Amino acid sequence: SSGYTPVLDRFGENISKQIESGYAMFSGAAREDVIDQLIKVIGRPARNGAALVAPLGSGKSSLVYALAERILKGGAGAGNLAYMQIVKLDANHITSSVGENLSIDQIMEQIFYDAAHARNVILFLDEAQLFMDTSPGSVDISHIISQVLEQTKMPIIMALNPVDWHTFGTTKSALTSQLTKIDLVELGEEQVIRILEDFALPLEAQSAVTVTYPALKEVYDMAGRYVTDK
């Protein structure tokens, strides 16, 4: 059982429910060690905020989806996080919904209140730098996040690129000191092929095609040759 979360439901995207309904499949096969580390960090009774730090396109979001799938299965591999729900917050969606009666701070405070009192929610702040931008017209709720990490036991995962993590380490040290940094390194060929093999299975079922291993190897080689910016 869990608490009633009307504001969180309105502004958050429950990726655990998406996985339950078969909306998406995300492989954690190549990053089991990182998922284990993440479960250990956010499953702690205190200082349970994690920062996934890697360049754009490194698979931070996919890793969190794989984490959600692991947690839904329960068992020893999920630790004390078994069956909890991971809800993703999108800064652009939240800011576009701000009306005349509610400020961004009030909305975020209510979101965090809902999540904390539900007692079964892990919050995921994708592109977390968008929640801590100090430029005019942007959103900076770093003080609220810091208070939540300090005063509640609710797990929070933030995805950041290395440049922003370094910047916030100087400008928002009170917040970054409450987070455990987890780096995502670039995967090697063998690991990438394992992920492609997992994605090939639903593709074969949906499209009535057969994906061969040499085809996956060719995808890897051609991506390295032509998609050099990712």
Buried (B, 14 or more C-beta within 10 A) or exposed (E): EEBEBEBBEBBBBBBBBBBEEEEEBBBBEBBEEBBBBBBBBBBBEEBBBBBBBBEEEBBBBBBBBBBBBBBBEEEEBBBEBBEBBBBBBBBEEBBEEBEEEEEBBEBBBBBBBBBBBBEBBBBBBBBBBBBBBEEEEBBBBBEBBBBBBEEBEBBBBBBBBEEBBEBBBEEBEEBBEBBBBBEBEEBEEEEBBBBBBBBBEEEEEEEEEEBEEEEBEEBBEEEEEEEEEE
